[in-house]
């Protein structure tokens, strides 16, 4: 794969000004996927459409999504057409989100 260039990025240094308690940095974007890092203030709402699917990793803190608490290390996958509707815990959260790529995923080949 020719798009697997490795690099290091200071995610916190890339954060935009917070809007409604959510500061986001775009880490990567191409024709298939977008990868972002977000810091959520305490009790901030975090909504993202899952066009093309969505995966989220909770790096720090916790969020509640559809009544379920997702803590540090939790991985969530949503299908295309759904939407992430999360609320940060009272200590806030840091999350990594990847969108768009699941629309291009193919099932494993069968023999």
Rosetta constraint file for C-alpha pairs under 8 A:
AtomPair CA 9 CA 27 HARMONIC 7.88 0.50
AtomPair CA 10 CA 14 HARMONIC 6.70 0.50
AtomPair CA 11 CA 15 HARMONIC 6.80 0.50
AtomPair CA 11 CA 25 HARMONIC 6.79 0.50
AtomPair CA 11 CA 27 HARMONIC 7.47 0.50
AtomPair CA 11 CA 37 HARMONIC 6.74 0.50
AtomPair CA 12 CA 25 HARMONIC 7.75 0.50
AtomPair CA 14 CA 24 HARMONIC 7.98 0.50
AtomPair CA 14 CA 25 HARMONIC 5.28 0.50
AtomPair CA 14 CA 26 HARMONIC 7.65 0.50
AtomPair CA 15 CA 23 HARMONIC 5.77 0.50
AtomPair CA 15 CA 24 HARMONIC 5.14 0.50
AtomPair CA 15 CA 25 HARMONIC 4.42 0.50
AtomPair CA 15 CA 37 HARMONIC 7.91 0.50
AtomPair CA 15 CA 38 HARMONIC 7.53 0.50
AtomPair CA 16 CA 23 HARMONIC 5.52 0.50
AtomPair CA 16 CA 24 HARMONIC 5.60 0.50
AtomPair CA 16 CA 25 HARMONIC 6.03 0.50
AtomPair CA 17 CA 23 HARMONIC 5.80 0.50
AtomPair CA 17 CA 24 HARMONIC 7.87 0.50
AtomPair CA 18 CA 22 HARMONIC 4.88 0.50
AtomPair CA 18 CA 23 HARMONIC 4.01 0.50
AtomPair CA 18 CA 24 HARMONIC 7.33 0.50
AtomPair CA 19 CA 23 HARMONIC 6.38 0.50
AtomPair CA 20 CA 44 HARMONIC 6.90 0.50
AtomPair CA 20 CA 45 HARMONIC 7.80 0.50
AtomPair CA 21 CA 40 HARMONIC 5.83 0.50
AtomPair CA 21 CA 41 HARMONIC 4.94 0.50
AtomPair CA 21 CA 42 HARMONIC 7.70 0.50
AtomPair CA 21 CA 44 HARMONIC 5.39 0.50
AtomPair CA 21 CA 45 HARMONIC 7.76 0.50
AtomPair CA 22 CA 38 HARMONIC 6.64 0.50
AtomPair CA 22 CA 39 HARMONIC 5.84 0.50
AtomPair CA 22 CA 40 HARMONIC 4.67 0.50
AtomPair CA 22 CA 41 HARMONIC 6.34 0.50
AtomPair CA 22 CA 44 HARMONIC 6.76 0.50
AtomPair CA 22 CA 45 HARMONIC 7.86 0.50
AtomPair CA 22 CA 46 HARMONIC 7.21 0.50
AtomPair CA 23 CA 38 HARMONIC 5.50 0.50
AtomPair CA 23 CA 39 HARMONIC 5.30 0.50
AtomPair CA 23 CA 40 HARMONIC 6.62 0.50
AtomPair CA 24 CA 36 HARMONIC 6.68 0.50
AtomPair CA 24 CA 37 HARMONIC 5.65 0.50
AtomPair CA 24 CA 38 HARMONIC 4.23 0.50
AtomPair CA 24 CA 39 HARMONIC 6.52 0.50
AtomPair CA 25 CA 36 HARMONIC 5.57 0.50
AtomPair CA 25 CA 37 HARMONIC 5.26 0.50
AtomPair CA 25 CA 38 HARMONIC 6.36 0.50
AtomPair CA 26 CA 34 HARMONIC 7.50 0.50
AtomPair CA 26 CA 35 HARMONIC 6.15 0.50
AtomPair CA 26 CA 36 HARMONIC 4.46 0.50
AtomPair CA 26 CA 37 HARMONIC 6.57 0.50
AtomPair CA 27 CA 34 HARMONIC 7.74 0.50
AtomPair CA 27 CA 35 HARMONIC 5.44 0.50
AtomPair CA 27 CA 36 HARMONIC 5.22 0.50
AtomPair CA 27 CA 37 HARMONIC 6.91 0.50
AtomPair CA 28 CA 33 HARMONIC 7.81 0.50
AtomPair CA 28 CA 34 HARMONIC 5.64 0.50
AtomPair CA 28 CA 35 HARMONIC 5.02 0.50
AtomPair CA 28 CA 36 HARMONIC 7.03 0.50
AtomPair CA 29 CA 33 HARMONIC 5.80 0.50
AtomPair CA 29 CA 34 HARMONIC 4.33 0.50
AtomPair CA 29 CA 35 HARMONIC 6.37 0.50
AtomPair CA 30 CA 34 HARMONIC 6.57 0.50
AtomPair CA 32 CA 100 HARMONIC 5.98 0.50
AtomPair CA 32 CA 101 HARMONIC 5.43 0.50
AtomPair CA 32 CA 104 HARMONIC 7.40 0.50
AtomPair CA 33 CA 98 HARMONIC 6.74 0.50
AtomPair CA 33 CA 99 HARMONIC 5.55 0.50
AtomPair CA 33 CA 100 HARMONIC 4.70 0.50
AtomPair CA 33 CA 101 HARMONIC 4.90 0.50
AtomPair CA 34 CA 98 HARMONIC 5.63 0.50
AtomPair CA 34 CA 99 HARMONIC 5.33 0.50
AtomPair CA 34 CA 100 HARMONIC 6.60 0.50
AtomPair CA 34 CA 101 HARMONIC 7.95 0.50
AtomPair CA 35 CA 96 HARMONIC 7.29 0.50
AtomPair CA 35 CA 97 HARMONIC 5.67 0.50
AtomPair CA 35 CA 98 HARMONIC 4.41 0.50
AtomPair CA 35 CA 99 HARMONIC 6.59 0.50
AtomPair CA 36 CA 96 HARMONIC 5.78 0.50
AtomPair CA 36 CA 97 HARMONIC 5.23 0.50
AtomPair CA 36 CA 98 HARMONIC 6.49 0.50
AtomPair CA 37 CA 94 HARMONIC 7.35 0.50
AtomPair CA 37 CA 95 HARMONIC 5.80 0.50
AtomPair CA 37 CA 96 HARMONIC 4.55 0.50
AtomPair CA 37 CA 97 HARMONIC 6.36 0.50
AtomPair CA 38 CA 94 HARMONIC 5.70 0.50
AtomPair CA 38 CA 95 HARMONIC 5.36 0.50
AtomPair CA 38 CA 96 HARMONIC 6.47 0.50
AtomPair CA 38 CA 97 HARMONIC 7.97 0.50
AtomPair CA 39 CA 92 HARMONIC 7.58 0.50
AtomPair CA 39 CA 93 HARMONIC 5.93 0.50
AtomPair CA 39 CA 94 HARMONIC 4.50 0.50
AtomPair CA 39 CA 95 HARMONIC 6.60 0.50
AtomPair CA 40 CA 44 HARMONIC 5.94 0.50
AtomPair CA 40 CA 46 HARMONIC 7.69 0.50
AtomPair CA 40 CA 88 HARMONIC 6.25 0.50
AtomPair CA 40 CA 92 HARMONIC 5.26 0.50
AtomPair CA 40 CA 93 HARMONIC 5.05 0.50
AtomPair CA 40 CA 94 HARMONIC 6.11 0.50
AtomPair CA 41 CA 88 HARMONIC 6.92 0.50
AtomPair CA 41 CA 91 HARMONIC 7.30 0.50
AtomPair CA 41 CA 92 HARMONIC 4.56 0.50
AtomPair CA 41 CA 93 HARMONIC 6.80 0.50
AtomPair CA 42 CA 88 HARMONIC 5.73 0.50
AtomPair CA 42 CA 89 HARMONIC 5.69 0.50
AtomPair CA 42 CA 90 HARMONIC 4.47 0.50
AtomPair CA 42 CA 91 HARMONIC 5.00 0.50
AtomPair CA 42 CA 92 HARMONIC 3.89 0.50
AtomPair CA 42 CA 93 HARMONIC 7.44 0.50
AtomPair CA 43 CA 87 HARMONIC 5.81 0.50
AtomPair CA 43 CA 88 HARMONIC 4.66 0.50
AtomPair CA 43 CA 89 HARMONIC 5.40 0.50
AtomPair CA 43 CA 90 HARMONIC 5.38 0.50
AtomPair CA 43 CA 91 HARMONIC 7.73 0.50
AtomPair CA 43 CA 92 HARMONIC 6.46 0.50
AtomPair CA 44 CA 87 HARMONIC 5.59 0.50
AtomPair CA 44 CA 88 HARMONIC 5.29 0.50
AtomPair CA 44 CA 89 HARMONIC 7.99 0.50
AtomPair CA 44 CA 92 HARMONIC 7.39 0.50
AtomPair CA 45 CA 85 HARMONIC 7.34 0.50
AtomPair CA 45 CA 86 HARMONIC 5.92 0.50
AtomPair CA 45 CA 87 HARMONIC 4.49 0.50
AtomPair CA 45 CA 88 HARMONIC 6.53 0.50
AtomPair CA 46 CA 84 HARMONIC 7.38 0.50
AtomPair CA 46 CA 85 HARMONIC 5.95 0.50
AtomPair CA 46 CA 86 HARMONIC 5.05 0.50
AtomPair CA 46 CA 87 HARMONIC 5.91 0.50
AtomPair CA 46 CA 88 HARMONIC 7.55 0.50
AtomPair CA 47 CA 83 HARMONIC 7.01 0.50
AtomPair CA 47 CA 84 HARMONIC 5.24 0.50
AtomPair CA 47 CA 85 HARMONIC 4.58 0.50
AtomPair CA 47 CA 86 HARMONIC 6.25 0.50
AtomPair CA 48 CA 83 HARMONIC 5.70 0.50
AtomPair CA 48 CA 84 HARMONIC 5.10 0.50
AtomPair CA 48 CA 85 HARMONIC 6.90 0.50
AtomPair CA 49 CA 81 HARMONIC 7.36 0.50
AtomPair CA 49 CA 82 HARMONIC 6.56 0.50
AtomPair CA 49 CA 83 HARMONIC 4.26 0.50
AtomPair CA 49 CA 84 HARMONIC 6.24 0.50
AtomPair CA 50 CA 54 HARMONIC 5.11 0.50
AtomPair CA 50 CA 78 HARMONIC 6.77 0.50
AtomPair CA 50 CA 79 HARMONIC 6.81 0.50
AtomPair CA 50 CA 80 HARMONIC 5.32 0.50
AtomPair CA 50 CA 81 HARMONIC 5.65 0.50
AtomPair CA 50 CA 82 HARMONIC 5.23 0.50
AtomPair CA 50 CA 83 HARMONIC 4.78 0.50
AtomPair CA 50 CA 84 HARMONIC 6.76 0.50
AtomPair CA 50 CA 99 HARMONIC 6.54 0.50
AtomPair CA 50 CA 100 HARMONIC 7.31 0.50
AtomPair CA 51 CA 80 HARMONIC 4.93 0.50
AtomPair CA 51 CA 81 HARMONIC 5.32 0.50
AtomPair CA 51 CA 82 HARMONIC 7.24 0.50
AtomPair CA 51 CA 83 HARMONIC 7.87 0.50
AtomPair CA 51 CA 99 HARMONIC 7.28 0.50
AtomPair CA 51 CA 100 HARMONIC 6.09 0.50
AtomPair CA 52 CA 79 HARMONIC 7.31 0.50
AtomPair CA 52 CA 80 HARMONIC 4.53 0.50
AtomPair CA 52 CA 81 HARMONIC 7.14 0.50
AtomPair CA 52 CA 99 HARMONIC 6.48 0.50
AtomPair CA 52 CA 100 HARMONIC 3.91 0.50
AtomPair CA 52 CA 101 HARMONIC 6.07 0.50
AtomPair CA 52 CA 102 HARMONIC 5.55 0.50
AtomPair CA 52 CA 103 HARMONIC 4.54 0.50
AtomPair CA 52 CA 104 HARMONIC 7.86 0.50
AtomPair CA 53 CA 77 HARMONIC 7.52 0.50
AtomPair CA 53 CA 78 HARMONIC 5.69 0.50
AtomPair CA 53 CA 79 HARMONIC 4.57 0.50
AtomPair CA 53 CA 80 HARMONIC 3.90 0.50
AtomPair CA 53 CA 81 HARMONIC 7.08 0.50
AtomPair CA 53 CA 82 HARMONIC 7.53 0.50
AtomPair CA 53 CA 99 HARMONIC 5.72 0.50
AtomPair CA 53 CA 100 HARMONIC 5.34 0.50
AtomPair CA 53 CA 101 HARMONIC 6.49 0.50
AtomPair CA 53 CA 102 HARMONIC 4.89 0.50
AtomPair CA 53 CA 103 HARMONIC 6.27 0.50
AtomPair CA 54 CA 77 HARMONIC 5.71 0.50
AtomPair CA 54 CA 78 HARMONIC 5.12 0.50
AtomPair CA 54 CA 79 HARMONIC 6.58 0.50
AtomPair CA 54 CA 80 HARMONIC 7.17 0.50
AtomPair CA 54 CA 97 HARMONIC 7.05 0.50
AtomPair CA 54 CA 98 HARMONIC 5.71 0.50
AtomPair CA 54 CA 99 HARMONIC 4.43 0.50
AtomPair CA 54 CA 100 HARMONIC 6.56 0.50
AtomPair CA 54 CA 101 HARMONIC 7.63 0.50
AtomPair CA 54 CA 102 HARMONIC 7.10 0.50
AtomPair CA 55 CA 75 HARMONIC 7.08 0.50
AtomPair CA 55 CA 76 HARMONIC 5.51 0.50
AtomPair CA 55 CA 77 HARMONIC 4.38 0.50
AtomPair CA 55 CA 78 HARMONIC 6.34 0.50
AtomPair CA 55 CA 97 HARMONIC 5.71 0.50
AtomPair CA 55 CA 98 HARMONIC 5.24 0.50
AtomPair CA 55 CA 99 HARMONIC 6.52 0.50
AtomPair CA 56 CA 75 HARMONIC 5.66 0.50
AtomPair CA 56 CA 76 HARMONIC 5.13 0.50
AtomPair CA 56 CA 77 HARMONIC 6.56 0.50
AtomPair CA 56 CA 95 HARMONIC 6.68 0.50
AtomPair CA 56 CA 96 HARMONIC 5.62 0.50
AtomPair CA 56 CA 97 HARMONIC 4.44 0.50
AtomPair CA 56 CA 98 HARMONIC 6.47 0.50
AtomPair CA 57 CA 72 HARMONIC 7.97 0.50
AtomPair CA 57 CA 73 HARMONIC 6.46 0.50
AtomPair CA 57 CA 74 HARMONIC 5.78 0.50
AtomPair CA 57 CA 75 HARMONIC 4.58 0.50
AtomPair CA 57 CA 76 HARMONIC 6.55 0.50
AtomPair CA 57 CA 95 HARMONIC 5.66 0.50
AtomPair CA 57 CA 96 HARMONIC 5.20 0.50
AtomPair CA 57 CA 97 HARMONIC 6.54 0.50
AtomPair CA 58 CA 62 HARMONIC 6.76 0.50
AtomPair CA 58 CA 63 HARMONIC 7.85 0.50
AtomPair CA 58 CA 70 HARMONIC 7.19 0.50
AtomPair CA 58 CA 71 HARMONIC 6.31 0.50
AtomPair CA 58 CA 72 HARMONIC 5.01 0.50
AtomPair CA 58 CA 73 HARMONIC 5.45 0.50
AtomPair CA 58 CA 74 HARMONIC 5.47 0.50
AtomPair CA 58 CA 75 HARMONIC 6.65 0.50
AtomPair CA 58 CA 93 HARMONIC 7.31 0.50
AtomPair CA 58 CA 94 HARMONIC 6.21 0.50
AtomPair CA 58 CA 95 HARMONIC 4.58 0.50
AtomPair CA 58 CA 96 HARMONIC 6.58 0.50
AtomPair CA 59 CA 72 HARMONIC 5.32 0.50
AtomPair CA 59 CA 73 HARMONIC 5.98 0.50
AtomPair CA 59 CA 93 HARMONIC 7.48 0.50
AtomPair CA 59 CA 94 HARMONIC 5.35 0.50
AtomPair CA 59 CA 95 HARMONIC 5.29 0.50
AtomPair CA 59 CA 96 HARMONIC 6.97 0.50
AtomPair CA 60 CA 71 HARMONIC 7.40 0.50
AtomPair CA 60 CA 72 HARMONIC 4.99 0.50
AtomPair CA 60 CA 73 HARMONIC 7.70 0.50
AtomPair CA 60 CA 93 HARMONIC 5.37 0.50
AtomPair CA 60 CA 94 HARMONIC 4.99 0.50
AtomPair CA 60 CA 95 HARMONIC 7.05 0.50
AtomPair CA 61 CA 71 HARMONIC 6.11 0.50
AtomPair CA 61 CA 72 HARMONIC 5.77 0.50
AtomPair CA 61 CA 88 HARMONIC 7.90 0.50
AtomPair CA 61 CA 89 HARMONIC 6.94 0.50
AtomPair CA 61 CA 91 HARMONIC 6.43 0.50
AtomPair CA 61 CA 92 HARMONIC 5.84 0.50
AtomPair CA 61 CA 93 HARMONIC 4.25 0.50
AtomPair CA 61 CA 94 HARMONIC 6.49 0.50
AtomPair CA 62 CA 69 HARMONIC 6.72 0.50
AtomPair CA 62 CA 70 HARMONIC 5.47 0.50
AtomPair CA 62 CA 71 HARMONIC 4.26 0.50
AtomPair CA 62 CA 72 HARMONIC 6.16 0.50
AtomPair CA 62 CA 88 HARMONIC 6.05 0.50
AtomPair CA 62 CA 89 HARMONIC 5.36 0.50
AtomPair CA 62 CA 91 HARMONIC 7.80 0.50
AtomPair CA 62 CA 92 HARMONIC 6.79 0.50
AtomPair CA 62 CA 93 HARMONIC 5.39 0.50
AtomPair CA 62 CA 94 HARMONIC 7.99 0.50
AtomPair CA 63 CA 69 HARMONIC 5.82 0.50
AtomPair CA 63 CA 70 HARMONIC 5.33 0.50
AtomPair CA 63 CA 71 HARMONIC 6.64 0.50
AtomPair CA 63 CA 86 HARMONIC 5.94 0.50
AtomPair CA 63 CA 87 HARMONIC 5.28 0.50
AtomPair CA 63 CA 88 HARMONIC 4.24 0.50
AtomPair CA 63 CA 89 HARMONIC 5.37 0.50
AtomPair CA 63 CA 92 HARMONIC 7.73 0.50
AtomPair CA 63 CA 93 HARMONIC 6.66 0.50
AtomPair CA 64 CA 68 HARMONIC 5.31 0.50
AtomPair CA 64 CA 69 HARMONIC 4.36 0.50
AtomPair CA 64 CA 70 HARMONIC 5.92 0.50
AtomPair CA 64 CA 86 HARMONIC 5.35 0.50
AtomPair CA 64 CA 87 HARMONIC 5.22 0.50
AtomPair CA 64 CA 88 HARMONIC 6.43 0.50
AtomPair CA 64 CA 89 HARMONIC 7.11 0.50
AtomPair CA 65 CA 69 HARMONIC 6.56 0.50
AtomPair CA 65 CA 70 HARMONIC 7.29 0.50
AtomPair CA 65 CA 84 HARMONIC 7.35 0.50
AtomPair CA 65 CA 85 HARMONIC 5.92 0.50
AtomPair CA 65 CA 86 HARMONIC 4.52 0.50
AtomPair CA 65 CA 87 HARMONIC 6.72 0.50
AtomPair CA 66 CA 85 HARMONIC 7.27 0.50
AtomPair CA 66 CA 86 HARMONIC 7.48 0.50
AtomPair CA 70 CA 74 HARMONIC 5.71 0.50
AtomPair CA 78 CA 82 HARMONIC 6.33 0.50
AtomPair CA 78 CA 83 HARMONIC 7.34 0.50
AtomPair CA 78 CA 84 HARMONIC 7.58 0.50
AtomPair CA 79 CA 102 HARMONIC 7.43 0.50
AtomPair CA 80 CA 100 HARMONIC 7.98 0.50
AtomPair CA 80 CA 102 HARMONIC 7.24 0.50
AtomPair CA 80 CA 103 HARMONIC 6.83 0.50
AtomPair CA 88 CA 92 HARMONIC 5.06 0.50
AtomPair CA 88 CA 93 HARMONIC 5.81 0.50
AtomPair CA 89 CA 93 HARMONIC 6.85 0.50
AtomPair CA 100 CA 104 HARMONIC 7.91 0.50
AtomPair CA 101 CA 105 HARMONIC 6.84 0.50
